[in-house]
Amino acid sequence: MPVNRNALIRYRTIDQCLQNRRRKWTLDDLIAACSEAIYEYQGIETGVSRRTVQADMEMMRSNKLGYEAPIVVIDRKYYTYSDKDYSIANSPINQQDMQVLSEVSGLLKQFKGFNHFTDLNEMVSKLEDKIYAQKTHSAPVIDFEKNDNLKGLEWIEVIRKAIVAKKTICVTYQSFKARQASSFCFSAYLLKEYRNRWFVLGVSHQGRGILLNLALDRLQHITEHQEPYRENTTIDFATYYNDAIGVTKSPGQRDCEVVFWMDNKDAPYVITKPLHHTQKVLSDDGVGKIFSIRVVLNFELERELLGFGARLRVLGPQPLIKRIREQLHQAVNYYQTAGKEG
């Protein structure tokens, strides 16, 4: 008999709880977490019974779903995994899971081609490729960009829930520049992905409520906090990044026209994959083409332009030309220094 949706939600919720070893989980805690998850995903306020959660853990312990979860009880009260690295998410996909995935794939395919759902095309292709590889026991035929060692992905769902429910969270965060981590209350507004890294935009409840951009891989801990959530009333996040490459941007920062030249040999790469949706071809001098984009000046823009090396030359604005020139001079100095040392 296929596992119903509520049971799958409970299994995933129990799994997420038991992976969190910073907290001791009683049966009542797990019941509360499952009830909250069912309400969030299904809109059902009926509480989950003790008997149901106990039966769920027995099912997870068994081989019926292929989990064989190492759930143990400590001090006759607290539930956890005996293997700290265990998760049902790492278990092989069973036939029931395959049936659910096939149904989801079939449903999503109905929306392919609709303008409002263009982002689903890649998702459906990924899902179909996974199903094909699992069913045929063969290698995938699509190799999507991924980073298996990326940290912080476990916080995405936690933050998403907090944004939807408008709940304050307490985060422990340490940037690459900070000597030690700091903890503060935070109202999150937007999750943003850039080049396989995830960021969250929001405001700290300390200070003047300046918009912060936190990298998820630098987050060490997140808990829900009772402090009132500070709603965003000034920024339209649906269009906030329309004039930016990357994630570095300040509210009120003005965009400008960035003009650059690229040789004819490499110009087709930029034409077929524009650096930004505002990109235009301004002219052709026979040796190369001159392009323009309207974006804010930031670190990611500089890195994008520098990545083309000698094949690209920035023509404006002047502050950007100066920054790129400084970066290239510094790079040359590094190589000259290394040559002398060698």
N, C-alpha and C positions, 0 to 999 in steps of 0.2 A: 504493500500500500504506500503510495507516494507520501512524502512528508508534506504537511500543509504549511502555508506561509507563516502562520503564527509560530509554529514549532521552529522553523528555520530562524525566525527573528530571535526567539528565546535562546537557541543554541549559540548564535553569534554573540548575543548579549552576555551569556554566561562565559563564553570563551574570552571575550574582551575583559570582563571583570577578573577572571582568574589569571590573565596575563599581567594584570596590574598588581605587582607584588609589593607596591608601596602601601597597600591597604589590606587589612584582614577582612575577609568576606564571610559573613554569617549567612545562614539560609535566608533569614529575613532580608538581608541586604540584597541577595540575589533575586528574591521575589520582587522587591521594590524596583530593582533595575529592569527586570523583565516587564513588569507592569508599565513602567514609564516608556520602554521601547515599543511595546505593543500600542500604547496610546499615540505615540509620535508617528509611527508608520501606518497604523490602521485606523486611528481615531476612535479606538474602543476603550472605554473607561473601566470596563469590568476587570477587576483585579485578578492576578494569576495566583492560583492556589499553591499551598505548600506541596501537596501531593503531585501537582503538575511539574514543578521545578525539580523535585526529587526524581520523578520518572524521567525528566529530560536528562539529568546527570547520569542516570543509569543507562539511558540510551547512548549517550555520548561515550560512556565507558566501554560499551559493547562494540562488537564488530559489525553490527547491523547496518550502520551507515559508513563504515570504514574508518571511523574516527579513532577508536580505542584510546580515548583521552585518559591520561594518567591523573585523574582527579582523586585527591586524598583529603582526609579530614585531620586537622591538627587540633590537639587539645579537645577533641570531641565537639568542636564548635566552629572552627574556621576552615573554609574550603580553599584549596589552591591546586596548582599542578605540581607534581613531584619533579617534573622536568621544566625548568624555567624557560626553556626555548620552545616549548610545545605550543602549537595553535592548531585548531581544526582547519584553519585556512591553508595549512601546509599539507593537509591530507590529500591523497589522490581523489580525483573526481569520480564518484560512483554513478551507477546507472540512473538513480533518482535525480541526482544533480544534473546529469546530462539531459534528462528529459525536461527539467526546468529551464536549463540554458537554451535548449532547442526552441522551446515555446517563447522565451524572451526574444531570441534572435528572430523568430518568425514575426513577432509583433513589431519589433523595431524596423524590420525591412519594409513594412507598410508605409513608413514615413520617409524612406529614402527618396530623394528627388524634390521634396518640399523645401522651399527656401528657408523657412523658419527652423528646419531641422538638419541643415547641412552638416552641423557638427556631429550628427549621429552616424554619418557615412563611415568615418574612420572607426568609430566604436563598433559598428556592426561588422566591419571587416575583421577587426581584432577578435570579436566573439566567434565569428564563423570559422576563423583560422584555428582558434583554440579547440572548438568542437571537432573540426576535421582531424586535427592532430591526435586528439584523444580517442576518437572513434576508430581511426585507421592505425593507431600506434606508430605514426610516422612523424618525421620532422615537420615543423611548421613551414608553410610556403611563403609567409610574409615575415620579414624581420623588422619590426618596428623599433624606433629609437627608444632605449630604456636605460636605466641606471639601477642595477640590482643592489648597489651598495648605498643608495640614497637614504639618508636619515630623515626622520621627521614626518614620514607619511602617515604614521599612526595617529597624528594629531588632526588630520584633515577632517575626519568625521566628527570628532569632538568639537572642533571650532565651528564647523558647519551647523551643528545642532544649536550651539550657543548663539550664532547669528540669527537663525530662524526663530528661536524662542526668545530672542532679545534678553539673554542672560549674561551677566558679568562673569568673567573668568579671572582667576588668579594665575599668573604665569611666572615661571622661573626661567630667566633668559640670560644668556651670555653671548654677546657679540664677539667677533673675532678680535676686536680692539680692547675689550674689557678684560681686566685681570681676574675678576671673579663675577659670578652670576648675581643677579638681583631679582627680587620678586616684587610684583606690583599687580594691582587690579587693572583689568583691560576690557574695554568694550570693542569687540571685533565687528567689522563691517563688510569686508571683502576678502575672499581667498583668491590669490592670483598665481598662475603658473607661468614660468618663463624658463625655457631651455631645461625642462625636466626638474627644475627646483621650484619649491612652493613658498609663498609668502602670504602673510596676513596683514591687512591694513586695519587700523583702528586707533583708539586713543587710550593713553594711560590715564588713570584717575589721579595720578600725581601731577603736580604742576598745572600748566595752563591748558591742558587738553590738546596738545599738538599732535597732529596725525603722525603715527609711527608705522614703519614698514618692518615687520619682524620676519626673519627667515625661519621656516619651520624646523630646519635642521639644527638650529641653535637653541630651540626650546628644550628644556630639561624636564619640565613638569607643568601640568595644567589641572586645575581644580575649579569647580563651580563656586561662585562667591555670592553672598546675599546682598552685597552692595548694589544699589539701583543702577541699572543699565543706562548708559548715556547714548541716547539716540543721535544718529547723524541727521542734521537738518540743513546742511550747507553744501554738501558735495553730491553731484550726480555720478555715482560710480558706474552707471551704465555707459557713460561716455568719458569717464575720467582718463582712461589710457588711450583714447583715440589719437592723441598727438604725441605719443611716446613710443620709443623702442625700449623694451625692458620694463623694469618696475620702479626705477628711481625717478620720482617726481614729487614736487611740492605743490600744495594747493595754491592756485593763483599764478603759478609759473607760466610764462608766456612762451608759445612756440615761435619759431623763426624759420626762414627759408635756408636750408642747408644745400649748397651747390657743390657738386663734385664731378671730376672727370675720370673716365675709365677707358682703358685702351680697348680697341675693337675686338681683340682676341677674347677678352673676358667680359665685355659688355653684355653678351647674350645671357650670361648667368644671372645678371642683375635684372635684365629685361624679363626673363621667364620666372624669376623669383624676386620680386621687388623687395627692397629693404623696408618699405612702408607703403601703406595703401595710397598715400598722397604722391607717390613717385611719378615724375614726368620726365620725358626726354626733351631737353631744351634745344640741343643742336648737335651737329656732327661735323667735326673738323677734318674728317678723312683719316685721322690716326686713331681717334677715339670719340666717345660720345659724352656729352655733358648732361647730367641728371640733376633734378632737384627734388627735395622732400621737405615737408613742413612738420617739424618735430621740436620738442624741447631738447635742450642740450643736457646730456647726462653721461654717466660712465658707460652705460651699455651702448650708446651711440658711438662713442669713441672706440670702444672695443670692436664694434662691428666694422667700422671704417678701417681701423688699423689691421684688421684681419686680412685685408686685400693686399697689404704690403705695397710694393712699388707699382702695382697695377692700377692704383687709385690715387688721385690727388684732390684734396679738399680745396675748393675755390672760395668758400665763404660759409658763414660769416667770419670776421677776423678773429674773434676770441677762440673759435673752434680751430682755425688754422694754427694759431699760436699753441694751443694745447696739443694738437697732433704733432707739430714740429718738435715740441719739448719731449714728447713721448719717444719719438723716433731718435732724437739726439741721445736720450738716455739709453735707448737700446743699443745704439752704436758704441757708446761709452762702455757698456757692459761687455760687449764683444772685444773691444780694444783692450780692456783691462784683463779679460780672460786670456787674451793672446799673449800679453806680456808675462802673465803668471805661468803660462804653459811653456 
